[in-house]
Amino acid sequence: MEAGSSTPKKTRWIKAAIFGAGLGLALHMSGNWWNIYRDHVPRCGNENCVADFVPIFAQARMLWEHPTALYDSDQQLVYQKRFAPIERALVSPYPPIAIAFHAPLALLSISRGFLLITLLNVALLCGAFRRLIKDFNLSSDQTHWLLLLGLCNFGILATLANGQSSIIVLYFLTAHLSALKQGKEISAGCWVGMLCVKPQYLALPHFILLLQRKIPGAICGMLLALLLTGGAFLLLGMHTFLQYLHVIRVFSTENSWMNPLEAMHNLKALAGVWLPAPWNHRVWLSAAALVLVAVTWINLCARSLPDGPAICWFPNTIALLLLTPHLFTHDLSLLIIPCALFLRLFKGQVPTWAGVGAVVIVALPAVNYLLPTIMAATLVTLFVLGLILVRMELARILSRQRA
């Protein structure tokens, strides 16, 4: 795609303004980070708010002291009250392997653990950006826009401000793309297998590997995920596994203060907020089926073309977000991947309108509380746009091959 016309001076001023706005948004979110670091509770207008990091830290401590009670709500409340002034427990749906990743944090105080997870997230974020910039040969202008998108991405800011672990998923998916682009099929499969830290992300990447005829990679990923997830439950026992299934059922079916549908950004929220039962479930499942059909089509079109499987992760990532049944703002940190692939479609210089439009989109979740599901509707639009742009790019690659 050809870049639009815009004077360099005007573009520099626009980038500077976006940088200032992103910095202001980051400083605003840092107030929430400081509250959690100091008082172990987030800034919140409600009477009883629980920081996302509190159940993460509590489960990490439980893994050392009481591992068979990881999903016992009563025990979770006991542990969480040890670290924060709360009245009710925020039940965590993390599988044991994710808790094991967080276990070293529990050797510190909760404040120091929160600081450490923040530093780890920043390091992983830098690693993800480095991979995207290097492996996809982004120009200096594309790199500038990508860094601005990272600064303004409300999902990334929410992850850092709340001590969430979505940036770990971003790093794993970015490493998967890098391996795909380099033709390292087994490595690509192992990276998606590591997504078992958030099992809701496992199915679609493995399905895509199968569509792309990367069977050994898909098998390696599935075996790694089974080993890490199943092995942990074998050690913890059947009772813990049944408690975990109960937690997953609650998170999948109930709309509660822990799991508010209006705060999600997926197809489930889009249908559930605006349609009555049973039409909400029917429309949700029908829309999910259409997205899967579209993903199948675009990946089948791309699988025999150089760079095709990696390019398809523009719509693939958005489909992953739309199909995931449990998706909150911090999960939108994954939007950095389709942003990088979108910027790459332009040859060297990114049109100002494209960069500004992308910035608006990644910052949009900040107003979702005023306009519920606005981000979910935007993701649907982006998915369709991604299919069109990627199909055009694949046609261009095919025409060059034939020439």
KOLDOKOL-923263 format. One record per residue (C-alpha): residue in one letter; x, y, z. Coordinates in Angstrom, 3 decimals. Layout:
BEGIN
+---+----------+----------+----------+
: r :       c1 :       c2 :       c3 :
+---+----------+----------+----------+
: A :        X :        Y :        Z :
...
+---+----------+----------+----------+
REM end
This chain:
BEGIN
+---+----------+----------+----------+
: r :       c1 :       c2 :       c3 :
+---+----------+----------+----------+
: M :    0.000 :    0.000 :    0.000 :
: E :    1.209 :    3.491 :   -0.822 :
: A :    1.586 :    6.090 :    1.885 :
: G :   -0.608 :    9.174 :    1.777 :
: S :    0.801 :   12.651 :    1.500 :
: S :    1.570 :   14.626 :    4.637 :
: T :    4.315 :   17.114 :    5.297 :
: P :    7.106 :   15.813 :    7.564 :
: K :    6.769 :   18.843 :    9.848 :
: K :    3.019 :   18.327 :   10.303 :
: T :    3.543 :   14.623 :   10.960 :
: R :    6.198 :   15.363 :   13.596 :
: W :    3.823 :   17.731 :   15.387 :
: I :    1.059 :   15.105 :   15.303 :
: K :    3.412 :   12.442 :   16.668 :
: A :    4.535 :   14.828 :   19.429 :
: A :    0.904 :   15.536 :   20.364 :
: I :    0.116 :   11.808 :   20.457 :
: F :    3.207 :   11.187 :   22.597 :
: G :    2.053 :   13.846 :   25.048 :
: A :   -1.468 :   12.426 :   25.189 :
: G :   -0.130 :    8.897 :   25.686 :
: L :    2.209 :   10.080 :   28.429 :
: G :   -0.697 :   11.833 :   30.149 :
: L :   -2.799 :    8.679 :   29.973 :
: A :    0.085 :    6.637 :   31.365 :
: L :    0.567 :    9.095 :   34.247 :
: H :   -3.147 :    8.934 :   35.003 :
: M :   -3.024 :    5.122 :   35.131 :
: S :    0.079 :    5.261 :   37.324 :
: G :   -2.154 :    6.543 :   40.139 :
: N :   -3.894 :    3.169 :   40.174 :
: W :   -0.494 :    1.428 :   40.177 :
: W :    0.647 :    3.507 :   43.147 :
: N :   -2.538 :    2.750 :   45.105 :
: I :   -2.007 :   -0.982 :   44.663 :
: Y :    1.686 :   -0.729 :   45.518 :
: R :    1.020 :    1.324 :   48.658 :
: D :   -2.392 :    0.160 :   49.929 :
: H :   -2.919 :   -3.075 :   47.919 :
: V :   -6.281 :   -1.837 :   46.620 :
: P :   -7.042 :   -0.056 :   43.316 :
: R :   -8.563 :    3.371 :   42.871 :
: C :  -12.252 :    2.601 :   42.776 :
: G :  -15.583 :    4.307 :   43.374 :
: N :  -17.216 :    1.205 :   44.827 :
: E :  -17.197 :    0.212 :   48.489 :
: N :  -15.173 :   -2.948 :   48.067 :
: C :  -12.716 :   -3.273 :   45.179 :
: V :  -10.088 :   -5.959 :   44.813 :
: A :   -6.934 :   -5.422 :   42.778 :
: D :   -6.318 :   -8.092 :   40.136 :
: F :   -2.864 :   -8.662 :   41.570 :
: V :   -4.184 :   -9.640 :   45.018 :
: P :   -5.638 :  -13.038 :   43.963 :
: I :   -2.584 :  -13.632 :   41.768 :
: F :   -0.264 :  -13.035 :   44.729 :
: A :   -2.521 :  -14.939 :   47.149 :
: Q :   -2.568 :  -18.018 :   44.903 :
: A :    1.205 :  -17.797 :   44.501 :
: R :    1.550 :  -17.892 :   48.296 :
: M :   -1.019 :  -20.711 :   48.522 :
: L :    1.036 :  -22.766 :   46.079 :
: W :    3.835 :  -22.755 :   48.642 :
: E :    1.679 :  -23.200 :   51.749 :
: H :   -1.644 :  -24.839 :   50.803 :
: P :   -1.518 :  -26.032 :   47.150 :
: T :   -4.605 :  -28.266 :   47.272 :
: A :   -6.814 :  -25.262 :   48.167 :
: L :   -5.895 :  -23.091 :   45.163 :
: Y :   -9.522 :  -22.908 :   43.983 :
: D :  -11.273 :  -23.036 :   47.354 :
: S :  -13.134 :  -19.696 :   47.567 :
: D :  -13.113 :  -19.668 :   51.385 :
: Q :   -9.367 :  -20.218 :   51.543 :
: Q :   -8.820 :  -17.628 :   48.812 :
: L :  -10.666 :  -15.068 :   50.924 :
: V :   -8.564 :  -15.944 :   53.972 :
: Y :   -5.332 :  -15.499 :   52.028 :
: Q :   -6.425 :  -12.372 :   50.160 :
: K :   -7.443 :  -10.672 :   53.421 :
: R :   -3.910 :  -11.260 :   54.663 :
: F :   -2.602 :   -8.951 :   51.952 :
: A :   -5.376 :   -6.415 :   51.324 :
: P :   -8.227 :   -4.726 :   53.256 :
: I :  -11.080 :   -6.467 :   51.419 :
: E :  -14.392 :   -8.077 :   52.391 :
: R :  -14.881 :  -10.492 :   49.482 :
: A :  -12.526 :  -12.611 :   47.424 :
: L :  -11.842 :  -12.087 :   43.747 :
: V :  -11.709 :  -15.714 :   42.607 :
: S :   -8.907 :  -16.341 :   40.130 :
: P :   -9.367 :  -18.642 :   37.092 :
: Y :   -5.625 :  -19.105 :   36.457 :
: P :   -4.546 :  -22.747 :   35.922 :
: P :   -1.780 :  -24.178 :   38.146 :
: I :    0.934 :  -23.653 :   35.528 :
: A :    0.223 :  -19.903 :   35.507 :
: I :    0.292 :  -19.855 :   39.305 :
: A :    3.661 :  -21.629 :   39.151 :
: F :    4.977 :  -18.795 :   36.936 :
: H :    3.908 :  -16.339 :   39.641 :
: A :    5.152 :  -18.471 :   42.561 :
: P :    8.530 :  -16.680 :   42.962 :
: L :    6.640 :  -13.442 :   43.646 :
: A :    5.293 :  -14.920 :   46.879 :
: L :    8.820 :  -15.046 :   48.304 :
: L :    8.606 :  -11.241 :   48.540 :
: S :    6.161 :   -8.871 :   50.186 :
: I :    3.070 :   -8.082 :   48.105 :
: S :    4.347 :   -4.581 :   47.297 :
: R :    7.717 :   -5.853 :   46.137 :
: G :    6.022 :   -8.661 :   44.240 :
: F :    3.824 :   -6.097 :   42.492 :
: L :    6.896 :   -4.054 :   41.578 :
: L :    8.639 :   -7.169 :   40.264 :
: I :    5.706 :   -8.236 :   38.044 :
: T :    5.596 :   -4.678 :   36.674 :
: L :    9.292 :   -4.806 :   35.781 :
: L :    8.835 :   -8.260 :   34.235 :
: N :    5.910 :   -6.993 :   32.157 :
: V :    7.969 :   -4.037 :   30.928 :
: A :   10.842 :   -6.357 :   29.981 :
: L :    8.514 :   -8.729 :   28.097 :
: L :    6.860 :   -5.777 :   26.371 :
: C :   10.247 :   -4.513 :   25.192 :
: G :   11.069 :   -8.023 :   23.976 :
: A :    7.795 :   -8.243 :   22.034 :
: F :    8.384 :   -4.854 :   20.395 :
: R :   11.951 :   -5.809 :   19.508 :
: R :   10.779 :   -9.008 :   17.810 :
: L :    8.065 :   -7.239 :   15.830 :
: I :   10.364 :   -4.424 :   14.694 :
: K :   13.286 :   -6.680 :   13.784 :
: D :   11.570 :   -9.744 :   12.328 :
: F :    9.052 :   -7.766 :   10.261 :
: N :   11.653 :   -5.223 :    9.087 :
: L :    9.667 :   -2.178 :   10.164 :
: S :   10.986 :    1.138 :    8.868 :
: S :   11.920 :    3.946 :   11.250 :
: D :    8.568 :    5.648 :   10.630 :
: Q :    6.657 :    2.399 :   11.187 :
: T :    8.668 :    1.841 :   14.363 :
: H :    7.820 :    5.325 :   15.649 :
: W :    4.116 :    4.695 :   15.103 :
: L :    4.303 :    1.255 :   16.732 :
: L :    5.957 :    2.700 :   19.842 :
: L :    3.302 :    5.425 :   19.998 :
: L :    0.628 :    2.747 :   19.720 :
: G :    2.244 :    0.915 :   22.618 :
: L :    2.242 :    4.057 :   24.755 :
: C :   -1.424 :    4.786 :   23.971 :
: N :   -2.643 :    1.169 :   24.114 :
: F :   -5.068 :    1.217 :   27.033 :
: G :   -4.844 :   -2.575 :   27.310 :
: I :   -1.098 :   -2.380 :   27.949 :
: L :   -1.533 :    0.454 :   30.443 :
: A :   -4.263 :   -1.511 :   32.254 :
: T :   -2.012 :   -4.573 :   32.415 :
: L :    0.871 :   -2.604 :   33.914 :
: A :   -1.356 :   -0.646 :   36.305 :
: N :   -3.061 :   -3.768 :   37.673 :
: G :   -0.230 :   -6.313 :   37.685 :
: Q :   -1.976 :   -8.575 :   35.176 :
: S :   -0.163 :  -11.118 :   32.989 :
: S :   -1.549 :  -10.460 :   29.501 :
: I :    1.832 :   -9.171 :   28.322 :
: I :    3.178 :  -12.702 :   28.884 :
: V :    0.606 :  -13.887 :   26.320 :
: L :    1.617 :  -11.025 :   23.990 :
: Y :    5.242 :  -12.157 :   24.211 :
: F :    4.392 :  -15.809 :   23.533 :
: L :    2.270 :  -14.918 :   20.481 :
: T :    4.952 :  -12.550 :   19.161 :
: A :    7.566 :  -15.271 :   19.550 :
: H :    5.204 :  -17.633 :   17.693 :
: L :    4.974 :  -15.173 :   14.786 :
: S :    8.743 :  -14.753 :   14.689 :
: A :    9.200 :  -18.517 :   14.556 :
: L :    6.596 :  -18.804 :   11.786 :
: K :    8.341 :  -16.143 :    9.731 :
: Q :   11.696 :  -17.894 :   10.154 :
: G :   10.233 :  -21.281 :    9.193 :
: K :   10.842 :  -22.788 :   12.653 :
: E :    7.724 :  -24.938 :   12.824 :
: I :    8.469 :  -26.833 :   16.050 :
: S :    9.436 :  -23.649 :   17.857 :
: A :    6.236 :  -21.968 :   16.623 :
: G :    4.194 :  -24.862 :   18.023 :
: C :    5.957 :  -24.768 :   21.388 :
: W :    5.279 :  -21.048 :   21.781 :
: V :    1.540 :  -21.496 :   21.254 :
: G :    1.644 :  -24.457 :   23.652 :
: M :    2.891 :  -22.012 :   26.285 :
: L :   -0.445 :  -20.195 :   25.978 :
: C :   -1.756 :  -22.773 :   28.462 :
: V :   -1.039 :  -20.054 :   31.057 :
: K :   -4.378 :  -18.690 :   29.755 :
: P :   -6.171 :  -21.755 :   28.356 :
: Q :   -8.863 :  -19.705 :   26.595 :
: Y :   -6.203 :  -18.779 :   24.025 :
: L :   -5.108 :  -22.325 :   23.209 :
: A :   -7.640 :  -23.631 :   20.682 :
: L :   -7.524 :  -21.101 :   17.827 :
: P :   -3.706 :  -20.909 :   17.344 :
: H :   -3.482 :  -24.709 :   17.209 :
: F :   -6.391 :  -24.840 :   14.761 :
: I :   -4.579 :  -22.286 :   12.576 :
: L :   -1.386 :  -24.354 :   12.655 :
: L :   -3.399 :  -27.309 :   11.364 :
: L :   -4.922 :  -25.148 :    8.611 :
: Q :   -1.425 :  -24.072 :    7.601 :
: R :   -0.324 :  -27.759 :    7.368 :
: K :    2.159 :  -27.327 :   10.191 :
: I :    1.174 :  -30.631 :   11.758 :
: P :    4.399 :  -31.309 :   13.758 :
: G :    4.210 :  -27.804 :   15.240 :
: A :    0.551 :  -28.255 :   16.210 :
: I :    1.273 :  -31.638 :   17.803 :
: C :    4.239 :  -30.260 :   19.768 :
: G :    2.130 :  -27.358 :   21.011 :
: M :   -0.735 :  -29.586 :   22.113 :
: L :    1.603 :  -32.028 :   23.844 :
: L :    3.411 :  -29.215 :   25.679 :
: A :    0.118 :  -27.668 :   26.808 :
: L :   -1.155 :  -31.085 :   27.948 :
: L :    2.072 :  -31.808 :   29.826 :
: L :    2.174 :  -28.454 :   31.627 :
: T :   -1.546 :  -28.350 :   32.449 :
: G :   -2.289 :  -32.015 :   33.018 :
: G :    0.951 :  -32.663 :   34.891 :
: A :    0.182 :  -29.895 :   37.386 :
: F :   -3.291 :  -31.286 :   38.109 :
: L :   -1.880 :  -34.787 :   38.515 :
: L :    0.361 :  -33.421 :   41.248 :
: L :   -2.454 :  -31.460 :   42.934 :
: G :   -5.099 :  -34.193 :   42.769 :
: M :   -8.602 :  -34.739 :   41.402 :
: H :  -10.301 :  -32.607 :   44.077 :
: T :   -8.335 :  -29.524 :   42.997 :
: F :   -9.157 :  -30.252 :   39.344 :
: L :  -12.893 :  -30.445 :   40.098 :
: Q :  -12.710 :  -27.150 :   42.009 :
: Y :  -10.980 :  -25.584 :   39.016 :
: L :  -13.727 :  -26.813 :   36.673 :
: H :  -16.296 :  -25.204 :   38.972 :
: V :  -14.450 :  -21.871 :   38.821 :
: I :  -14.307 :  -22.068 :   35.011 :
: R :  -18.030 :  -22.835 :   34.851 :
: V :  -18.808 :  -19.795 :   37.012 :
: F :  -16.638 :  -17.527 :   34.888 :
: S :  -18.147 :  -18.906 :   31.679 :
: T :  -21.821 :  -18.624 :   32.634 :
: E :  -22.385 :  -16.024 :   35.360 :
: N :  -22.548 :  -12.252 :   34.964 :
: S :  -21.332 :  -10.892 :   38.313 :
: W :  -19.124 :   -8.205 :   39.860 :
: M :  -16.152 :  -10.508 :   39.190 :
: N :  -17.209 :  -11.175 :   35.627 :
: P :  -19.208 :   -8.167 :   34.301 :
: L :  -20.325 :   -8.698 :   30.728 :
: E :  -20.449 :   -4.945 :   30.041 :
: A :  -16.703 :   -4.704 :   30.704 :
: M :  -15.790 :   -7.328 :   28.093 :
: H :  -14.835 :   -6.695 :   24.469 :
: N :  -15.801 :   -9.894 :   22.643 :
: L :  -18.677 :  -11.384 :   20.636 :
: K :  -20.185 :  -12.784 :   23.823 :
: A :  -20.459 :   -9.275 :   25.307 :
: L :  -21.732 :   -7.745 :   22.073 :
: A :  -24.598 :  -10.235 :   21.884 :
: G :  -25.218 :  -10.535 :   25.632 :
: V :  -25.477 :   -6.823 :   26.389 :
: W :  -27.822 :   -5.918 :   23.565 :
: L :  -29.964 :   -9.023 :   22.996 :
: P :  -32.347 :  -10.875 :   25.329 :
: A :  -32.169 :  -14.598 :   26.012 :
: P :  -32.160 :  -16.938 :   24.152 :
: W :  -31.248 :  -14.733 :   21.159 :
: N :  -28.025 :  -13.589 :   22.835 :
: H :  -26.593 :  -17.120 :   22.835 :
: R :  -27.849 :  -17.882 :   19.329 :
: V :  -26.366 :  -14.738 :   17.833 :
: W :  -23.119 :  -15.193 :   19.781 :
: L :  -22.632 :  -18.756 :   18.536 :
: S :  -23.654 :  -17.861 :   14.971 :
: A :  -21.241 :  -14.915 :   14.883 :
: A :  -18.462 :  -17.104 :   16.328 :
: A :  -19.091 :  -19.675 :   13.588 :
: L :  -18.854 :  -16.971 :   10.900 :
: V :  -15.557 :  -15.719 :   12.348 :
: L :  -14.170 :  -19.273 :   12.335 :
: V :  -15.219 :  -19.746 :    8.706 :
: A :  -13.506 :  -16.472 :    7.756 :
: V :  -10.331 :  -17.451 :    9.645 :
: T :  -10.315 :  -20.821 :    7.880 :
: W :  -10.717 :  -19.155 :    4.476 :
: I :   -7.964 :  -16.554 :    4.869 :
: N :   -5.456 :  -19.050 :    6.300 :
: L :   -6.146 :  -21.567 :    3.533 :
: C :   -5.536 :  -18.788 :    1.003 :
: A :   -2.208 :  -17.921 :    2.649 :
: R :   -0.671 :  -21.244 :    3.570 :
: S :    1.301 :  -21.788 :    0.321 :
: L :    2.569 :  -18.206 :    0.016 :
: P :    5.811 :  -16.859 :    1.488 :
: D :    5.087 :  -14.752 :    4.559 :
: G :    1.401 :  -15.671 :    4.225 :
: P :    0.934 :  -17.506 :    7.559 :
: A :    2.541 :  -14.637 :    9.505 :
: I :    0.612 :  -11.899 :    7.649 :
: C :   -2.668 :  -13.651 :    8.485 :
: W :   -2.118 :  -12.916 :   12.144 :
: F :   -3.576 :   -9.454 :   11.488 :
: P :   -7.143 :  -10.865 :   11.369 :
: N :   -6.186 :  -13.986 :   13.340 :
: T :   -5.314 :  -11.976 :   16.463 :
: I :   -8.552 :  -10.011 :   16.289 :
: A :  -10.492 :  -13.262 :   15.814 :
: L :   -8.740 :  -14.649 :   18.901 :
: L :   -9.963 :  -11.665 :   20.911 :
: L :  -13.521 :  -11.854 :   19.560 :
: L :  -13.868 :  -15.596 :   20.168 :
: T :  -12.348 :  -15.693 :   23.647 :
: P :  -15.285 :  -16.032 :   26.084 :
: H :  -13.514 :  -14.193 :   28.910 :
: L :  -11.846 :  -11.026 :   27.650 :
: F :  -11.211 :   -7.826 :   29.595 :
: T :   -9.328 :   -4.622 :   28.864 :
: H :   -5.881 :   -5.916 :   29.848 :
: D :   -6.231 :   -8.651 :   27.196 :
: L :   -6.340 :   -5.944 :   24.517 :
: S :   -2.578 :   -5.562 :   24.869 :
: L :   -2.558 :   -8.212 :   22.106 :
: L :   -3.720 :   -5.524 :   19.652 :
: I :   -0.056 :   -4.558 :   19.244 :
: I :    0.364 :   -7.566 :   16.907 :
: P :   -2.287 :   -6.571 :   14.323 :
: C :   -1.122 :   -2.952 :   14.678 :
: A :    2.427 :   -3.940 :   13.668 :
: L :    1.155 :   -6.007 :   10.741 :
: F :   -1.140 :   -3.157 :    9.668 :
: L :    1.715 :   -0.624 :    9.710 :
: R :    3.844 :   -3.072 :    7.716 :
: L :    1.347 :   -2.972 :    4.839 :
: F :    2.507 :    0.562 :    4.067 :
: K :    5.806 :    0.851 :    2.244 :
: G :    8.134 :    2.740 :    4.551 :
: Q :    6.118 :    5.861 :    5.384 :
: V :    2.829 :    5.426 :    7.230 :
: P :    0.050 :    7.863 :    6.247 :
: T :   -0.781 :   10.153 :    9.128 :
: W :   -4.467 :    9.241 :    8.942 :
: A :   -3.599 :    5.558 :    9.349 :
: G :   -1.357 :    6.143 :   12.357 :
: V :   -3.824 :    8.463 :   14.079 :
: G :   -6.706 :    6.060 :   13.385 :
: A :   -4.776 :    3.178 :   14.938 :
: V :   -3.967 :    5.312 :   18.014 :
: V :   -7.653 :    6.148 :   18.494 :
: I :   -8.575 :    2.460 :   18.289 :
: V :   -6.023 :    1.235 :   20.864 :
: A :   -7.036 :    4.043 :   23.264 :
: L :  -10.768 :    3.427 :   22.778 :
: P :  -11.197 :    0.940 :   25.690 :
: A :  -10.693 :    3.900 :   28.042 :
: V :  -14.277 :    5.002 :   27.300 :
: N :  -15.885 :    1.555 :   27.243 :
: Y :  -17.453 :    2.222 :   30.651 :
: L :  -19.370 :    5.104 :   29.058 :
: L :  -20.248 :    3.204 :   25.865 :
: P :  -20.416 :   -0.529 :   26.702 :
: T :  -19.247 :   -2.868 :   23.909 :
: I :  -17.944 :   -0.008 :   21.748 :
: M :  -14.605 :   -1.822 :   21.645 :
: A :  -16.239 :   -5.147 :   20.774 :
: A :  -18.048 :   -3.507 :   17.844 :
: T :  -14.775 :   -1.886 :   16.771 :
: L :  -13.013 :   -5.258 :   16.849 :
: V :  -15.674 :   -6.727 :   14.553 :
: T :  -15.058 :   -3.866 :   12.101 :
: L :  -11.290 :   -4.345 :   12.358 :
: F :  -11.654 :   -8.062 :   11.712 :
: V :  -13.518 :   -7.440 :    8.451 :
: L :  -11.007 :   -4.748 :    7.460 :
: G :   -8.137 :   -7.106 :    8.307 :
: L :   -9.583 :   -9.825 :    6.067 :
: I :   -9.868 :   -7.378 :    3.155 :
: L :   -6.376 :   -5.910 :    3.565 :
: V :   -4.682 :   -9.268 :    4.038 :
: R :   -6.500 :  -10.746 :    1.034 :
: M :   -5.269 :   -7.797 :   -1.060 :
: E :   -1.716 :   -8.319 :    0.208 :
: L :   -1.849 :  -12.055 :   -0.539 :
: A :   -3.072 :  -11.306 :   -4.068 :
: R :   -0.142 :   -8.912 :   -4.494 :
: I :    2.336 :  -11.584 :   -3.334 :
: L :    0.763 :  -14.115 :   -5.702 :
: S :    0.986 :  -11.739 :   -8.664 :
: R :    4.683 :  -11.105 :   -7.937 :
: Q :    5.284 :  -14.858 :   -7.827 :
: R :    3.628 :  -15.336 :  -11.220 :
: A :    5.558 :  -12.442 :  -12.708 :
+---+----------+----------+----------+
REM end
